Amino acid sequence: MKNCLVIGAGPIGSILGAHLLKEGIDVTLVDILKERLRSMEKKGLTVKDPRNQIVGDFIEFPKKFLFSPKEIKEKPDVVFICIKTYYLTDVITEVSQAISTPPKVVVFQNGLDNEEQAAKVFGKENVLRCIINYAGAMTSDTEVEIAFFNRPNYIGVLESGNIPLAKKIAGILTGAGLETEYSDEIKKHEWEKAILNACLASVSTVTGLTMKEVMDSTPLRKIVEKLLLEGIKVAEGAGIKFPDNFYDLGLSYLSKGGYHKPSMLVDIEKGGKTEIDFLNGKIVEYGEKLNIPVPFNWTVTAIIKGLEQKKNHKNKKL
């Protein structure tokens, strides 16, 4: 992989782009946020990493920016899709229209079944999936801070022909400091991450509390536990086999969240649209298909959809 497109200049895409640049990859950053890209073009990007290693403080992006996938002129070696899940359909459609032959696409997002949606457009033979275990926040248009990184990330494929590429990408990311492993069980990792996200992000979004504040509250922690149990039952019903101690491991993981606002809460505070349909909403969808009761996931999904609606109505009035 010599060159790539990173679509999405939020925390995930900016951190990814900076690390790829460090490894000598020719990166073009794509986003509709013109002011953010123009600021990066002038000032570069500061990456603050609590581990104080690998990236350093300042990354000067080459002046390669696009304001829309529609502006893509040449087929890159790889396209990393780092936008919010609710933009996925629009973005993959625009990419497919701009590039005559399907590129290799890495779905670099949260959520369940995103890669299958991309495969409908690009074909399974061109789609890879990465499970991201780092998070961050844009403190300004030219500064991004890594909040935490529960190493490693995982990358997998939909068809075996892409295994060499997946392993190569894993090596590049690991060399740059974003430790990533190839996995033959990418769907299991996808479910693990989605279930854990759904447990804590949803309760944090409903309450407006940080992850630590949620887990420190006895009644809220009990809700998280119920969400976790439901997610595990649904995943197992869908054919995913977890270790016997996954419930305990999950609670331990969730207890380490710290005073961090999950992106779902930030999305509600900023604009109202969230990734709920690809997390708790997906668990509900699978639960209904498998006839597995999911009352806690159903409830938080309904409440967050209500919060989205309320926020959207308020924005329209403004």
Backbone bond lengths (Angstrom), bond angles and torsions (degrees), N, CA, C in turn:
res aa  C-N    CA-C-N  psi(-1)  N-CA   C-N-CA  omega(-1)  CA-C   N-CA-C  phi
1 M - - - 1.460 - - 1.529 109.30 -
2 K 1.338 116.42 113.89 1.453 120.85 -178.87 1.524 111.83 -103.29
3 N 1.318 116.17 -31.59 1.458 119.11 -179.44 1.513 109.93 -141.73
4 C 1.328 116.36 157.61 1.467 119.90 -178.94 1.518 110.22 -156.14
5 L 1.309 114.10 162.00 1.456 122.32 168.15 1.517 107.84 -106.19
6 V 1.315 116.83 135.38 1.461 122.14 170.75 1.519 106.38 -112.90
7 I 1.325 116.41 110.00 1.468 120.74 -177.76 1.518 108.72 -95.78
8 G 1.312 115.27 112.20 1.452 122.01 -177.68 1.512 110.72 119.85
9 A 1.336 117.53 112.21 1.464 122.36 -178.37 1.518 111.69 -105.06
10 G 1.348 115.92 30.22 1.449 120.40 172.04 1.521 109.62 -80.84
11 P 1.332 117.63 -166.59 1.471 120.25 -178.06 1.525 113.43 -57.27
12 I 1.333 117.80 -46.91 1.466 120.94 -176.71 1.528 110.87 -63.59
13 G 1.333 116.98 -49.78 1.452 120.89 -178.21 1.516 113.18 -68.38
14 S 1.329 117.40 -38.19 1.463 120.32 179.87 1.526 111.08 -66.10
15 I 1.326 116.37 -43.66 1.469 120.43 178.15 1.524 110.17 -63.58
16 L 1.329 116.31 -44.15 1.464 120.42 178.43 1.524 110.76 -60.68
17 G 1.334 116.56 -49.38 1.454 120.69 -178.33 1.516 112.69 -58.93
18 A 1.328 116.57 -41.34 1.458 120.82 179.97 1.527 111.25 -62.94
19 H 1.328 116.28 -42.71 1.464 119.77 -179.51 1.530 111.72 -68.63
20 L 1.325 116.68 -38.71 1.464 119.43 177.70 1.523 111.27 -64.23
21 L 1.326 115.99 -40.05 1.464 120.21 177.89 1.525 111.18 -61.55
22 K 1.324 115.57 -38.79 1.458 119.57 179.19 1.519 111.54 -59.93
23 E 1.344 116.37 -31.58 1.453 121.05 -179.56 1.524 112.94 -88.08
24 G 1.331 116.37 8.43 1.454 120.07 175.26 1.518 114.95 84.87
25 I 1.329 117.00 12.99 1.458 120.57 177.22 1.526 109.35 -80.04
26 D 1.311 116.76 137.46 1.465 122.94 177.58 1.527 108.10 -78.09
27 V 1.334 116.82 106.74 1.465 122.41 -172.66 1.522 111.35 -107.17
28 T 1.333 115.83 131.33 1.463 121.90 168.33 1.520 107.64 -113.41
29 L 1.320 116.19 124.74 1.465 122.04 -177.74 1.522 109.35 -96.99
30 V 1.329 116.60 131.24 1.464 122.28 -175.83 1.523 109.81 -120.94
31 D 1.328 116.59 127.65 1.459 120.14 176.94 1.523 109.16 -164.97
32 I 1.327 116.14 152.57 1.457 120.53 177.40 1.532 111.72 -81.21
33 L 1.344 117.06 -9.37 1.461 121.25 -179.63 1.531 109.31 -80.35
34 K 1.322 115.78 84.31 1.456 121.33 -172.61 1.523 112.96 -62.18
35 E 1.325 117.10 -41.12 1.463 119.41 -177.93 1.524 110.85 -64.86
36 R 1.341 117.10 -37.96 1.456 119.90 178.38 1.522 110.66 -63.45
37 L 1.323 116.65 -46.46 1.464 119.69 -179.29 1.524 111.55 -65.77
38 R 1.318 116.92 -39.05 1.462 119.83 179.00 1.525 111.15 -65.71
39 S 1.329 116.25 -35.94 1.464 120.08 177.31 1.528 110.27 -66.45
40 M 1.337 116.58 -41.80 1.469 120.35 177.59 1.526 110.73 -63.95
41 E 1.313 116.26 -36.69 1.461 120.51 179.75 1.527 110.82 -62.79
42 K 1.335 115.52 -36.18 1.465 120.10 -177.62 1.529 112.18 -84.46
43 K 1.337 116.36 -40.50 1.460 120.01 -169.61 1.523 114.56 -113.07
44 G 1.340 117.26 -7.25 1.452 119.48 -174.83 1.520 110.63 77.95
45 L 1.317 116.35 -163.90 1.462 121.54 -177.35 1.519 109.48 -134.08
46 T 1.313 116.08 125.69 1.456 121.23 175.25 1.517 109.22 -93.47
47 V 1.334 116.70 122.88 1.460 121.86 178.20 1.523 108.50 -108.33
48 K 1.319 116.88 115.00 1.457 121.38 178.55 1.524 108.25 -97.33
49 D 1.314 115.20 119.62 1.459 121.01 -175.68 1.523 108.73 -120.55
50 P 1.332 119.12 116.62 1.470 120.67 -178.42 1.522 112.92 -61.64
51 R 1.337 116.92 -18.19 1.466 119.39 177.66 1.521 111.80 -78.64
52 N 1.348 115.87 -12.00 1.466 122.23 177.43 1.522 112.94 52.03
53 Q 1.293 115.96 45.55 1.451 119.01 178.71 1.523 110.36 -150.42
54 I 1.304 115.99 170.40 1.457 127.28 171.85 1.524 113.10 68.06
55 V 1.326 119.26 -68.53 1.457 119.70 -169.31 1.519 112.45 -79.93
56 G 1.318 117.49 -40.01 1.449 119.45 -171.91 1.518 109.65 85.98
57 D 1.309 116.63 -172.41 1.458 120.39 -173.40 1.524 114.16 -92.78
58 F 1.316 117.52 -29.23 1.460 118.59 -170.06 1.522 110.94 -130.11
59 I 1.301 115.43 125.89 1.463 121.47 175.29 1.522 107.57 -119.99
60 E 1.313 116.72 122.65 1.462 120.05 177.72 1.525 109.21 -95.01
61 F 1.320 115.82 106.32 1.455 119.41 179.74 1.528 109.90 -67.18
62 P 1.331 117.41 134.11 1.467 119.09 169.03 1.536 108.45 -57.67
63 K 1.289 116.05 155.11 1.454 118.13 -175.93 1.527 110.81 -79.48
64 K 1.326 114.59 64.80 1.456 121.15 179.71 1.520 108.56 -126.30
65 F 1.322 114.41 95.65 1.446 120.83 -178.50 1.529 109.34 -134.41
66 L 1.311 115.76 144.62 1.464 122.02 172.66 1.516 107.72 -127.50
67 F 1.318 116.04 144.24 1.454 120.59 -177.58 1.528 113.13 -94.75
68 S 1.323 116.22 1.69 1.462 120.71 178.42 1.524 109.02 -169.11
69 P 1.334 118.09 147.53 1.468 119.83 173.40 1.525 112.28 -58.84
70 K 1.322 116.53 -21.91 1.461 120.28 179.52 1.530 111.38 -64.75
71 E 1.338 116.83 -19.86 1.460 120.77 -177.53 1.531 112.84 -86.52
72 I 1.325 117.81 -2.46 1.462 120.92 -179.42 1.530 109.89 -64.18
73 K 1.325 116.98 128.05 1.459 121.66 -178.37 1.531 112.73 -110.34
74 E 1.332 116.74 -32.89 1.454 121.00 -177.20 1.524 110.69 -121.59
75 K 1.314 115.90 145.99 1.459 120.99 179.84 1.527 110.05 -74.43
76 P 1.336 118.22 121.26 1.464 120.46 178.33 1.524 110.83 -82.98
77 D 1.324 116.37 169.42 1.460 119.73 175.72 1.530 110.67 -66.12
78 V 1.338 115.79 -40.81 1.466 120.98 -177.75 1.525 109.10 -145.74
79 V 1.332 115.90 143.26 1.459 122.54 172.31 1.530 107.86 -113.40
80 F 1.335 116.52 121.08 1.458 121.63 174.59 1.534 108.03 -98.32
81 I 1.330 116.62 122.47 1.458 120.93 -179.68 1.519 108.33 -100.00
82 C 1.338 115.89 109.53 1.467 121.89 -173.38 1.527 112.61 -119.75
83 I 1.325 116.78 19.63 1.462 119.78 -178.97 1.534 109.51 -86.10
84 K 1.325 116.24 170.43 1.457 121.04 175.88 1.528 109.67 -61.97
85 T 1.308 116.38 149.09 1.457 120.96 -174.20 1.523 113.25 -60.74
86 Y 1.320 117.50 -31.11 1.465 119.30 -177.16 1.528 112.58 -72.73
87 Y 1.335 117.47 -8.66 1.464 121.19 174.23 1.527 111.93 -98.14
88 L 1.318 117.80 -2.22 1.465 121.01 -170.00 1.523 112.66 -58.87
89 T 1.306 117.40 -48.13 1.470 120.47 -177.07 1.524 111.47 -58.18
90 D 1.321 116.64 -46.59 1.466 120.44 -179.08 1.526 111.33 -64.13
91 V 1.327 116.33 -42.41 1.468 120.13 -175.53 1.526 111.53 -68.59
92 I 1.329 118.05 -45.79 1.464 118.69 -178.81 1.521 111.31 -67.28
93 T 1.325 116.81 -30.34 1.463 119.77 175.62 1.523 110.42 -65.52
94 E 1.336 116.81 -44.46 1.467 120.89 -179.11 1.524 111.33 -66.79
95 V 1.338 116.81 -38.86 1.461 119.75 178.33 1.525 110.49 -63.91
96 S 1.328 116.27 -43.87 1.467 120.35 -178.62 1.520 111.67 -65.54
97 Q 1.316 116.92 -31.02 1.463 120.35 178.55 1.526 111.95 -76.64
98 A 1.339 116.22 -28.87 1.470 120.02 -177.53 1.521 112.50 -83.06
99 I 1.340 117.67 -28.65 1.459 121.94 -176.84 1.531 108.57 -114.26
100 S 1.300 116.80 120.45 1.467 121.07 -172.36 1.528 113.12 -65.84
101 T 1.337 117.37 -39.63 1.466 119.99 177.35 1.522 108.41 -109.64
102 P 1.327 118.50 137.74 1.469 121.15 -173.55 1.525 113.10 -57.59
103 P 1.321 117.26 131.56 1.468 120.90 175.71 1.528 110.01 -84.43
104 K 1.323 116.48 171.49 1.450 120.82 169.45 1.526 107.54 -78.46
105 V 1.318 116.02 126.99 1.457 121.63 -173.42 1.525 109.80 -120.59
106 V 1.335 116.16 129.55 1.458 120.98 174.05 1.523 108.00 -108.25
107 V 1.327 116.13 115.42 1.465 121.02 176.69 1.522 106.56 -78.38
108 F 1.314 115.89 109.77 1.466 123.99 -171.45 1.526 108.14 -115.07
109 Q 1.349 115.25 66.93 1.462 121.54 -170.55 1.528 111.29 -142.75
110 N 1.331 114.83 170.36 1.461 121.15 166.72 1.525 108.62 -83.17
111 G 1.334 115.72 171.02 1.460 119.29 172.60 1.512 114.47 106.10
112 L 1.331 114.31 167.23 1.461 122.97 -179.25 1.528 111.31 -104.77
113 D 1.324 116.05 135.16 1.473 124.16 170.94 1.520 114.48 71.62
114 N 1.341 118.17 12.96 1.464 120.19 178.60 1.529 111.50 -59.13
115 E 1.345 115.48 -40.09 1.465 119.45 -177.18 1.521 111.60 -64.59
116 E 1.320 117.36 -30.70 1.457 120.27 178.38 1.521 110.79 -70.55
117 Q 1.307 116.20 -33.58 1.462 120.49 175.49 1.525 109.83 -65.76
118 A 1.337 116.47 -42.49 1.468 120.03 178.49 1.520 111.22 -66.40
119 A 1.332 116.53 -35.53 1.468 120.52 -178.43 1.524 112.10 -65.86
120 K 1.315 117.58 -26.58 1.459 120.33 177.61 1.529 111.23 -64.86
121 V 1.320 115.65 -25.94 1.467 120.81 -178.91 1.525 111.31 -95.97
122 F 1.339 117.29 -45.44 1.467 120.94 -172.80 1.530 113.61 -100.07
123 G 1.336 117.42 -13.68 1.459 120.88 -174.99 1.525 110.71 91.03
124 K 1.334 116.74 143.32 1.461 120.65 -178.75 1.523 112.40 -59.46
125 E 1.329 115.63 -30.32 1.459 119.77 -177.24 1.524 113.05 -69.83
126 N 1.326 117.30 -7.81 1.466 120.45 -178.05 1.526 113.93 -117.86
127 V 1.334 117.23 5.44 1.468 119.68 -173.42 1.525 111.28 -117.18
128 L 1.339 116.16 133.16 1.457 124.13 173.18 1.524 108.41 -121.14
129 R 1.327 116.54 161.05 1.458 120.03 -179.03 1.518 109.68 -129.19
130 C 1.326 116.29 133.32 1.459 121.49 176.38 1.525 109.33 -118.56
131 I 1.322 115.50 132.23 1.460 121.82 175.40 1.518 107.13 -98.75
132 I 1.326 115.95 118.34 1.463 122.10 -172.42 1.520 109.81 -94.31
133 N 1.311 115.83 127.27 1.460 120.17 179.12 1.525 112.50 -115.63
134 Y 1.343 116.21 21.60 1.463 119.49 170.21 1.526 108.64 -118.11
135 A 1.311 115.10 160.00 1.467 120.83 177.54 1.525 108.32 -142.53
136 G 1.313 115.45 158.59 1.451 119.41 -179.63 1.506 111.75 -160.10
137 A 1.314 115.20 -176.99 1.463 120.55 179.71 1.521 108.88 -146.07
138 M 1.329 115.61 141.94 1.456 121.28 174.18 1.524 107.28 -81.78
139 T 1.325 117.17 112.86 1.458 119.91 177.41 1.520 111.35 -85.00
140 S 1.325 115.97 -17.02 1.464 122.92 171.08 1.523 106.01 -162.45
141 D 1.325 117.23 -179.94 1.464 119.88 179.56 1.521 112.43 -64.94
142 T 1.322 117.27 -20.00 1.464 120.21 -176.70 1.530 112.69 -121.11
143 E 1.331 117.27 13.17 1.459 120.81 178.45 1.521 109.94 -135.00
144 V 1.329 115.66 132.51 1.453 120.74 175.67 1.520 107.83 -132.53
145 E 1.324 116.03 137.68 1.463 120.81 -179.08 1.523 110.00 -117.54
146 I 1.323 116.34 129.53 1.464 121.35 176.17 1.523 107.81 -78.16
147 A 1.336 116.32 115.42 1.467 120.51 -177.56 1.517 111.45 -76.66
148 F 1.328 116.33 -43.66 1.460 120.40 176.28 1.520 109.43 -162.26
149 F 1.308 115.75 161.29 1.464 122.06 177.57 1.526 107.43 -146.14
150 N 1.326 115.79 103.78 1.463 121.76 177.07 1.530 108.03 -90.64
151 R 1.304 115.32 85.83 1.463 122.79 -171.97 1.526 112.72 -61.86
152 P 1.350 116.39 146.65 1.463 129.34 -1.01 1.524 111.56 -100.81
153 N 1.350 116.39 174.64 1.455 121.29 161.69 1.530 107.05 -78.65
154 Y 1.331 116.31 164.95 1.468 120.49 176.37 1.527 109.24 -128.08
155 I 1.319 115.73 143.59 1.462 120.95 175.14 1.518 108.79 -129.30
156 G 1.330 116.21 140.40 1.452 121.75 179.72 1.514 111.03 -145.40
157 V 1.307 116.90 -178.96 1.461 122.20 -173.11 1.521 110.52 -130.05
158 L 1.336 114.97 162.97 1.454 121.06 173.38 1.520 110.52 -95.62
159 E 1.347 116.62 -25.42 1.460 121.52 175.83 1.523 109.30 -134.40
160 S 1.322 116.59 143.19 1.459 122.18 -170.96 1.525 114.06 -62.20
161 G 1.321 117.66 -23.06 1.458 120.00 -179.90 1.519 113.64 -61.29
162 N 1.328 117.49 -18.85 1.460 121.20 -178.91 1.528 113.20 -95.18
163 I 1.338 117.35 3.33 1.467 119.62 -179.06 1.528 112.04 -58.82
164 P 1.356 119.32 -45.32 1.475 118.23 178.65 1.530 112.85 -58.98
165 L 1.337 117.18 -40.42 1.462 120.52 178.71 1.525 110.44 -65.45
166 A 1.341 116.74 -42.90 1.464 120.56 179.89 1.524 110.71 -60.18
167 K 1.322 116.23 -42.80 1.464 120.30 179.68 1.526 111.02 -66.84
168 K 1.320 116.47 -36.21 1.464 120.00 178.55 1.524 110.51 -66.30
169 I 1.333 116.52 -44.61 1.468 120.12 178.11 1.518 110.20 -62.27
170 A 1.325 117.59 -41.71 1.464 121.36 177.99 1.521 110.53 -58.76
171 G 1.319 116.40 -41.21 1.458 120.38 179.08 1.515 112.80 -65.94
172 I 1.333 116.40 -40.86 1.465 120.84 179.05 1.529 110.57 -63.63
173 L 1.334 116.10 -47.01 1.461 119.89 -179.03 1.523 111.74 -65.17
174 T 1.320 116.00 -40.39 1.459 119.74 178.84 1.524 110.80 -64.54
175 G 1.323 116.65 -42.31 1.456 120.55 178.42 1.515 112.77 -61.76
176 A 1.335 116.08 -29.18 1.462 120.80 -179.10 1.523 112.82 -87.20
177 G 1.330 117.76 -9.37 1.459 119.97 178.91 1.508 115.44 111.45
178 L 1.336 117.77 -4.34 1.463 121.57 174.28 1.529 107.50 -101.49
179 E 1.325 116.40 77.56 1.459 121.63 -173.41 1.521 111.31 -50.96
180 T 1.306 116.38 123.38 1.462 122.79 -175.19 1.523 109.15 -138.61
181 E 1.338 116.35 137.56 1.461 121.84 -179.89 1.525 110.27 -119.72
182 Y 1.323 115.79 142.52 1.459 119.67 170.82 1.527 108.38 -74.61
183 S 1.341 116.79 141.83 1.459 120.80 178.66 1.522 110.86 -137.90
184 D 1.335 115.12 136.24 1.462 120.77 172.29 1.525 111.50 -79.39
185 E 1.333 116.12 -8.09 1.465 121.15 -177.96 1.524 110.50 -116.55
186 I 1.323 116.11 48.61 1.455 119.46 -174.53 1.529 111.74 -63.49
187 K 1.332 117.28 -31.56 1.469 119.32 179.97 1.526 110.98 -65.95
188 K 1.318 116.82 -36.08 1.463 119.48 177.51 1.523 110.26 -64.20
189 H 1.332 117.08 -44.98 1.463 120.35 178.44 1.528 110.71 -63.91
190 E 1.324 116.05 -35.50 1.469 121.01 178.34 1.527 110.75 -61.91
191 W 1.334 116.02 -45.88 1.465 120.34 178.19 1.526 111.30 -65.87
192 E 1.323 116.90 -42.06 1.464 120.31 179.09 1.527 110.63 -55.93
193 K 1.334 115.15 -51.77 1.472 119.95 -177.59 1.526 110.71 -64.55
194 A 1.337 117.52 -41.98 1.460 120.50 -178.12 1.529 111.21 -64.61
195 I 1.316 116.70 -43.35 1.469 120.30 179.74 1.525 110.72 -62.03
196 L 1.332 116.53 -46.80 1.463 120.19 -178.79 1.532 111.05 -65.11
197 N 1.327 117.02 -41.72 1.463 120.28 175.56 1.524 111.22 -60.06
198 A 1.342 115.49 -44.73 1.456 120.76 -176.70 1.518 111.90 -63.60
199 C 1.326 116.71 -34.77 1.470 120.59 -178.29 1.516 112.22 -64.11
200 L 1.303 115.90 -53.19 1.463 120.10 -169.84 1.520 112.96 -93.61
201 A 1.337 117.62 -38.42 1.468 120.02 -178.64 1.523 111.03 -62.18
202 S 1.325 116.47 -40.52 1.466 119.40 -177.32 1.528 111.73 -66.25
203 V 1.337 117.48 -45.38 1.465 120.56 -178.82 1.522 110.32 -68.12
204 S 1.321 116.97 -38.61 1.454 120.63 176.33 1.528 111.29 -62.30
205 T 1.331 116.22 -40.22 1.467 120.70 -179.43 1.522 111.71 -67.84
206 V 1.309 116.45 -41.04 1.473 120.81 179.77 1.521 111.24 -65.35
207 T 1.343 116.47 -38.22 1.466 120.72 -174.80 1.519 114.23 -94.81
208 G 1.333 117.39 -21.26 1.454 120.72 -175.13 1.519 113.43 80.23
209 L 1.332 117.19 12.24 1.457 122.38 -177.27 1.529 111.54 -97.41
210 T 1.328 115.60 155.64 1.455 120.11 173.60 1.529 109.17 -70.20
211 M 1.325 115.65 169.24 1.456 119.96 -177.92 1.530 111.78 -62.71
212 K 1.314 117.27 -42.22 1.470 120.08 179.11 1.518 111.26 -65.17
213 E 1.323 116.69 -40.60 1.460 119.87 179.53 1.527 111.03 -62.50
214 V 1.325 117.07 -37.49 1.467 120.73 176.72 1.525 110.18 -64.39
215 M 1.324 116.88 -48.81 1.460 120.44 -175.78 1.524 112.69 -70.68
216 D 1.328 117.47 -21.66 1.465 120.90 177.48 1.522 112.56 -82.36
217 S 1.329 116.96 -9.95 1.471 121.87 178.68 1.524 109.15 -93.50
218 T 1.315 117.91 120.34 1.470 121.30 -176.55 1.525 112.73 -57.93
219 P 1.348 119.84 -50.04 1.472 118.62 -179.47 1.525 113.07 -66.19
220 L 1.348 117.56 -37.36 1.464 119.88 179.65 1.524 110.97 -70.45
221 R 1.313 116.88 -35.91 1.466 120.48 177.01 1.528 110.38 -62.13
222 K 1.327 116.88 -36.62 1.469 120.36 178.41 1.529 110.81 -64.50
223 I 1.325 116.70 -36.69 1.472 119.90 176.39 1.523 109.70 -65.20
224 V 1.326 116.95 -43.32 1.465 121.16 177.14 1.529 109.95 -57.81
225 E 1.319 116.85 -43.08 1.471 121.07 179.96 1.527 111.04 -61.82
226 K 1.328 117.27 -41.68 1.470 120.76 179.11 1.531 111.04 -65.90
227 L 1.336 116.30 -40.53 1.465 120.36 177.44 1.522 110.70 -62.16
228 L 1.320 115.81 -40.39 1.463 120.85 179.63 1.528 110.68 -64.29
229 L 1.305 117.19 -45.84 1.465 120.57 179.89 1.529 111.35 -61.77
230 E 1.331 116.54 -42.49 1.465 119.75 177.89 1.530 111.25 -62.42
231 G 1.329 116.62 -44.89 1.453 120.26 -179.47 1.517 112.22 -60.97
232 I 1.331 116.35 -40.84 1.470 120.68 178.85 1.520 110.75 -63.86
233 K 1.331 117.20 -44.55 1.468 120.97 -179.79 1.526 111.55 -61.90
234 V 1.322 116.57 -41.93 1.458 120.24 -179.73 1.527 110.66 -67.38
235 A 1.326 116.81 -44.72 1.460 120.15 179.54 1.527 110.90 -60.70
236 E 1.325 117.07 -43.44 1.460 119.97 178.60 1.523 111.07 -65.22
237 G 1.335 116.12 -35.17 1.459 120.10 175.52 1.515 112.15 -64.85
238 A 1.345 115.64 -27.84 1.473 121.03 178.83 1.521 111.96 -87.17
239 G 1.340 116.79 3.84 1.457 120.55 175.78 1.509 115.80 98.55
240 I 1.323 117.64 9.06 1.458 121.42 179.03 1.528 109.41 -89.91
241 K 1.313 116.96 128.85 1.456 121.93 -179.88 1.516 109.92 -105.54
242 F 1.348 116.18 115.05 1.452 121.41 177.55 1.524 110.62 -98.02
243 P 1.331 117.35 159.30 1.471 119.75 171.88 1.530 109.95 -61.11
244 D 1.316 116.58 154.87 1.468 120.72 -178.44 1.524 112.50 -59.86
245 N 1.332 116.84 -28.13 1.468 120.53 -177.25 1.530 113.04 -99.07
246 F 1.334 116.86 18.79 1.470 119.16 -176.20 1.527 112.15 -62.02
247 Y 1.331 117.48 -36.46 1.471 120.28 179.04 1.531 109.97 -59.25
248 D 1.327 117.07 -49.08 1.471 121.00 -179.74 1.529 111.14 -65.30
249 L 1.328 116.10 -41.29 1.461 119.91 177.29 1.525 110.81 -62.09
250 G 1.341 115.57 -40.16 1.459 120.19 179.74 1.509 112.53 -62.60
251 L 1.324 116.53 -45.29 1.468 120.21 178.94 1.529 111.15 -64.11
252 S 1.319 116.19 -38.94 1.466 119.86 178.04 1.523 110.39 -62.93
253 Y 1.333 116.51 -43.18 1.463 122.16 178.17 1.531 110.61 -61.25
254 L 1.324 116.62 -46.70 1.457 120.98 -177.04 1.528 111.90 -66.77
255 S 1.312 116.94 -27.37 1.463 121.25 -179.34 1.522 112.52 -73.51
256 K 1.329 116.74 -10.54 1.467 120.96 -177.79 1.526 112.47 -100.50
257 G 1.327 117.11 12.26 1.466 120.76 -174.71 1.513 114.98 -63.62
258 G 1.320 117.73 -32.04 1.453 120.62 178.66 1.526 113.30 76.52
259 Y 1.316 115.59 -174.85 1.472 121.23 -179.29 1.525 109.26 -81.45
260 H 1.313 115.15 65.11 1.468 122.48 -174.98 1.521 108.88 -124.27
261 K 1.327 115.41 132.94 1.460 119.69 175.32 1.528 109.19 -85.50
262 P 1.322 118.85 122.76 1.459 118.94 176.49 1.523 110.23 -65.38
263 S 1.319 115.90 157.59 1.473 120.01 -174.87 1.526 111.83 -61.48
264 M 1.330 117.51 -29.07 1.465 119.61 179.38 1.525 110.90 -62.94
265 L 1.323 117.26 -41.82 1.458 120.90 177.41 1.526 110.62 -66.21
266 V 1.328 116.70 -42.48 1.468 120.46 178.18 1.526 110.24 -60.91
267 D 1.328 116.74 -39.65 1.465 120.76 179.00 1.520 111.52 -62.32
268 I 1.322 116.38 -42.53 1.471 119.94 178.93 1.524 110.00 -64.19
269 E 1.325 116.43 -43.89 1.466 120.18 -178.51 1.527 111.56 -64.26
270 K 1.336 116.57 -33.60 1.463 120.01 -176.27 1.522 113.82 -86.34
271 G 1.324 116.55 -43.29 1.457 115.95 -171.88 1.502 117.17 -147.67
272 G 1.305 118.80 -24.58 1.456 119.56 176.30 1.509 115.97 112.83
273 K 1.343 119.78 -23.16 1.449 122.19 -179.65 1.518 109.41 -90.91
274 T 1.339 116.82 132.22 1.463 121.02 -178.54 1.528 110.17 -128.93
275 E 1.335 115.32 177.69 1.458 122.35 178.31 1.531 111.99 -96.00
276 I 1.329 116.70 21.80 1.464 121.16 -175.43 1.533 112.65 -57.13
277 D 1.335 117.97 -35.77 1.466 120.77 -178.16 1.523 112.77 -65.22
278 F 1.348 116.96 -24.04 1.463 121.20 -178.40 1.527 112.13 -97.88
279 L 1.345 117.37 -0.88 1.459 121.36 -179.97 1.527 109.47 -119.78
280 N 1.327 118.02 -97.19 1.464 119.71 179.28 1.518 111.81 -59.10
281 G 1.340 116.41 -37.29 1.458 120.04 179.45 1.513 112.19 -61.50
282 K 1.335 117.19 -37.00 1.467 121.28 177.30 1.529 110.97 -68.96
283 I 1.324 116.18 -38.97 1.473 119.87 177.46 1.518 109.80 -62.37
284 V 1.323 116.53 -40.57 1.467 120.81 176.56 1.528 110.23 -63.64
285 E 1.316 117.10 -44.16 1.464 121.76 -179.84 1.527 110.80 -60.02
286 Y 1.321 116.89 -47.62 1.464 120.61 177.52 1.530 111.17 -64.49
287 G 1.344 116.18 -40.68 1.458 119.85 -179.95 1.513 112.31 -59.63
288 E 1.315 116.41 -41.53 1.465 120.55 179.54 1.525 110.92 -66.90
289 K 1.338 117.19 -40.49 1.467 120.75 178.55 1.523 111.69 -64.24
290 L 1.333 115.70 -37.40 1.464 121.12 -175.49 1.524 112.80 -93.19
291 N 1.323 115.90 -0.15 1.463 121.43 -178.79 1.533 111.59 60.25
292 I 1.343 115.15 41.80 1.464 121.92 176.88 1.525 108.12 -111.28
293 P 1.325 118.68 119.66 1.471 121.08 -178.23 1.535 111.86 -62.34
294 V 1.323 115.89 133.30 1.465 121.08 178.67 1.535 109.50 -135.74
295 P 1.327 119.04 58.79 1.468 120.69 -174.54 1.522 114.22 -62.30
296 F 1.323 117.93 -35.26 1.463 119.43 -178.73 1.525 111.00 -71.97
297 N 1.329 117.87 -43.39 1.454 120.30 176.50 1.524 111.39 -65.36
298 W 1.322 116.78 -38.88 1.466 120.12 177.63 1.526 110.23 -61.17
299 T 1.331 116.59 -42.77 1.463 120.79 -176.54 1.520 112.23 -66.40
300 V 1.337 117.30 -48.78 1.468 118.08 -178.83 1.528 110.88 -67.05
301 T 1.338 117.22 -33.21 1.464 119.56 176.32 1.521 110.65 -62.02
302 A 1.332 116.33 -46.43 1.460 120.68 -179.78 1.527 111.55 -62.60
303 I 1.333 116.70 -42.35 1.467 120.03 -179.13 1.527 110.84 -65.16
304 I 1.323 117.22 -44.11 1.463 119.87 -178.44 1.525 111.05 -68.82
305 K 1.329 117.53 -35.54 1.470 119.32 173.44 1.528 110.11 -61.41
306 G 1.339 116.35 -36.16 1.457 120.51 176.01 1.520 112.10 -66.22
307 L 1.330 116.66 -40.32 1.461 120.39 177.18 1.532 111.02 -64.29
308 E 1.333 116.25 -38.74 1.470 119.96 175.91 1.528 110.19 -60.07
309 Q 1.314 115.39 -45.65 1.461 120.73 -178.34 1.534 110.65 -62.94
310 K 1.314 115.96 -43.69 1.470 120.53 179.74 1.523 110.63 -62.36
311 K 1.322 116.25 -44.41 1.459 120.72 -178.64 1.525 110.70 -66.15
312 N 1.322 117.03 -40.37 1.460 120.53 179.53 1.521 111.60 -64.81
313 H 1.329 116.78 -40.05 1.456 119.97 177.66 1.519 111.04 -63.18
314 K 1.332 116.09 -40.69 1.456 120.83 178.86 1.518 111.39 -64.36
315 N 1.344 116.43 -41.52 1.467 121.15 179.25 1.520 111.96 -64.17
316 K 1.332 116.38 -37.47 1.464 120.49 179.73 1.522 111.11 -65.66
317 K 1.345 116.47 -36.42 1.454 120.66 179.15 1.528 111.13 -66.93
318 L 1.342 114.07 -33.99 1.467 118.17 177.94 1.521 111.01 -70.78
